[in-house]
């Protein structure tokens, strides 16, 4: 299974987000982890187009929205608001 990291970042709250492109299934995989708490969530969605030169704006927007949703899910599980 071949995967390519498209972007990775850590926000001010310590949430680590990463977006991978899975070349075999042609899906983007978004993973968010709470730093130091070992709590992670992930989701995937089909790529609109092959990211040879990077992600399309639509795929990037969808990945960021997915990451934001996963952060909210983890915050709720941790009891943060």
Backbone bond lengths (Angstrom), bond angles and torsions (degrees), N, CA, C in turn:
res aa  C-N    CA-C-N  psi(-1)  N-CA   C-N-CA  omega(-1)  CA-C   N-CA-C  phi
1 X - - - 1.443 - - 1.533 107.80 -
2 X 1.302 115.93 120.02 1.458 121.38 -177.39 1.529 110.25 -102.93
3 X 1.353 115.41 125.45 1.457 120.71 179.90 1.518 109.34 -128.41
4 X 1.338 115.01 145.20 1.453 122.29 178.66 1.524 108.70 -121.84
5 X 1.328 116.96 131.10 1.466 120.60 176.56 1.526 107.86 -74.56
6 X 1.331 116.11 124.12 1.462 121.40 179.44 1.524 110.67 -93.97
7 X 1.332 117.33 -38.95 1.455 122.58 174.14 1.524 109.29 -163.47
8 X 1.322 114.98 156.34 1.457 121.96 176.31 1.528 107.30 -149.11
9 X 1.324 116.17 141.05 1.468 119.77 179.69 1.524 110.03 -156.18
10 X 1.308 115.15 158.53 1.459 122.81 174.60 1.515 107.21 -123.15
11 X 1.344 116.19 129.27 1.468 118.80 -178.45 1.522 111.19 -89.78
12 X 1.322 116.15 178.87 1.460 122.28 -176.09 1.525 112.37 -64.46
13 X 1.327 117.73 -24.90 1.461 121.43 179.38 1.528 112.03 -84.80
14 X 1.333 117.12 -5.30 1.456 121.20 179.36 1.513 114.69 92.41
15 X 1.321 117.71 11.75 1.462 120.39 176.21 1.523 109.11 -80.83
16 X 1.331 115.79 127.25 1.457 121.51 178.92 1.529 108.53 -99.19
17 X 1.329 116.43 121.10 1.458 122.08 -179.47 1.518 109.18 -115.96
18 X 1.328 115.33 144.50 1.459 120.55 -179.60 1.525 108.67 -146.30
19 X 1.319 115.99 141.22 1.462 121.59 176.28 1.525 108.05 -121.72
20 X 1.317 115.88 124.91 1.460 122.46 179.14 1.519 109.49 -116.66
21 X 1.335 116.41 149.00 1.459 120.74 172.03 1.516 107.11 -105.23
22 X 1.333 116.38 119.98 1.450 122.14 177.88 1.526 107.38 -90.16
23 X 1.326 116.08 106.75 1.467 120.88 -174.94 1.521 112.66 -66.88
24 X 1.333 117.66 -29.75 1.458 120.60 -178.63 1.526 112.27 -70.36
25 X 1.325 116.58 -45.87 1.467 119.89 -176.90 1.529 112.96 -96.26
26 X 1.373 116.98 -6.51 1.474 122.27 -179.14 1.523 111.36 60.75
27 X 1.316 116.19 38.76 1.463 123.24 178.99 1.519 109.82 -121.38
28 X 1.326 115.17 152.32 1.447 121.18 168.69 1.523 106.98 -93.55
29 X 1.307 116.29 140.10 1.452 121.78 176.28 1.527 108.09 -118.46
30 X 1.321 116.09 125.93 1.462 121.85 180.00 1.528 107.35 -111.74
31 X 1.336 116.30 127.81 1.458 121.47 178.28 1.525 109.26 -125.86
32 X 1.328 115.86 136.16 1.459 122.01 177.42 1.523 107.35 -127.64
33 X 1.332 115.71 132.30 1.465 121.92 178.36 1.519 109.63 -128.18
34 X 1.331 115.48 142.86 1.456 121.50 174.52 1.526 106.82 -85.66
35 X 1.305 117.05 115.83 1.461 121.99 -177.41 1.521 111.41 -56.21
36 X 1.322 115.34 130.89 1.449 121.12 175.94 1.516 115.57 76.34
37 X 1.319 118.01 -3.52 1.471 120.01 -176.43 1.524 112.27 -114.37
38 X 1.298 116.80 -4.59 1.470 122.65 178.22 1.520 112.84 53.92
39 X 1.291 116.07 39.06 1.454 121.35 178.28 1.515 107.17 -120.01
40 X 1.338 116.39 117.58 1.463 121.40 -176.57 1.522 110.04 -130.40
41 X 1.314 113.90 152.60 1.461 122.68 174.18 1.516 107.25 -136.74
42 X 1.329 116.26 150.38 1.467 119.44 177.02 1.515 109.97 -145.40
43 X 1.316 114.34 161.07 1.458 121.97 177.79 1.515 107.09 -155.56
44 X 1.313 116.65 163.19 1.461 119.97 178.81 1.523 109.94 -140.60
45 X 1.331 114.43 161.43 1.462 120.40 177.43 1.529 107.94 -152.34
46 X 1.336 117.35 152.94 1.471 119.97 -178.97 1.527 111.55 -69.82
47 X 1.315 115.83 141.25 1.464 121.42 177.42 1.524 109.49 -71.31
48 X 1.341 115.69 138.62 1.464 120.29 176.68 1.531 110.70 -71.43
49 X 1.341 115.90 -34.28 1.463 120.93 177.61 1.521 108.82 -152.94
50 X 1.316 116.62 163.67 1.459 121.84 -179.77 1.526 109.42 -69.04
51 X 1.333 118.33 125.51 1.461 120.96 -174.72 1.531 114.45 -84.60
52 X 1.317 118.03 51.94 1.466 120.50 -179.61 1.528 111.93 -58.30
53 X 1.306 117.70 -39.66 1.460 122.21 -179.60 1.524 111.80 -107.42
54 X 1.314 117.60 18.38 1.458 121.95 -177.68 1.523 110.59 113.63
55 X 1.310 114.92 176.24 1.460 120.62 -178.13 1.526 110.85 -74.83
56 X 1.334 115.33 147.43 1.454 119.20 171.66 1.530 107.68 -72.83
57 X 1.317 116.99 160.81 1.463 121.30 178.76 1.531 111.15 -59.07
58 X 1.323 116.84 -39.92 1.466 121.07 -179.74 1.530 110.57 -64.46
59 X 1.339 117.47 -46.24 1.463 120.58 178.74 1.527 110.81 -63.98
60 X 1.320 117.59 -40.66 1.465 121.66 179.24 1.531 110.36 -63.43
61 X 1.323 116.92 -43.97 1.459 121.39 178.45 1.525 110.54 -61.35
62 X 1.329 116.44 -44.29 1.463 120.14 -179.80 1.533 111.01 -65.43
63 X 1.331 117.65 -38.78 1.463 121.09 178.79 1.527 110.77 -65.17
64 X 1.326 117.23 -41.57 1.462 120.80 179.32 1.525 111.50 -66.79
65 X 1.323 116.99 -39.68 1.463 120.29 177.16 1.528 110.46 -64.63
66 X 1.322 116.28 -39.36 1.459 121.42 177.74 1.528 109.87 -62.91
67 X 1.325 117.67 -45.22 1.465 121.99 179.34 1.530 110.46 -61.89
68 X 1.314 117.70 -42.44 1.467 121.38 178.69 1.525 111.06 -61.92
69 X 1.323 116.41 -42.22 1.471 120.67 178.98 1.529 110.60 -64.16
70 X 1.328 117.36 -41.38 1.460 121.24 179.91 1.529 111.14 -66.26
71 X 1.323 118.01 -37.56 1.466 121.44 176.13 1.522 109.44 -60.80
72 X 1.324 117.15 -45.84 1.470 121.50 179.72 1.523 110.64 -61.10
73 X 1.340 117.31 -42.05 1.467 120.66 178.41 1.527 111.00 -61.23
74 X 1.324 117.13 -43.35 1.459 120.80 -179.99 1.531 110.34 -67.70
75 X 1.342 117.04 -42.30 1.468 119.87 177.58 1.526 111.20 -57.58
76 X 1.333 116.94 -42.75 1.463 120.29 179.61 1.524 110.64 -64.90
77 X 1.329 116.17 -40.46 1.460 119.23 179.50 1.530 111.73 -65.88
78 X 1.329 115.54 -35.13 1.469 119.91 178.75 1.523 112.63 -80.19
79 X 1.339 116.50 -11.02 1.452 120.39 -179.63 1.506 113.67 88.35
80 X 1.343 117.60 8.29 1.461 121.90 177.35 1.518 108.70 -82.44
81 X 1.318 115.45 154.61 1.477 119.76 176.63 1.490 110.00 -129.90
